Amino acid sequence: FLMAEMYGDKEQWKDAVAALQNAFKKGGLKNPGFAYMRLGEAKYHIGAYKESIAAFQAATKYEKTAKTGEQWATYVAERAKVAEIGAAAGKQ
């Protein structure tokens, strides 16, 4: 998880995703809610909106990240709609 934090701080989002996925595979995370929050953030920044929303929704299952996870899931869903509308308008 520390590697993911480092990559996220440097805005190396794809590396952060890989490090977080590795951390989840290893298991034993002390704060899985925060790890899901960081994964949602990284997925958002690489444009993987559906995966970002799923990560933020997973974070809502943990008391310390429930409220923030829900807020971020809503925000990303709205941004995804805007991006979708913009992409559709650009095709016309």
Beta strands, then each sheet from edge to edge (+ up, - down):
end
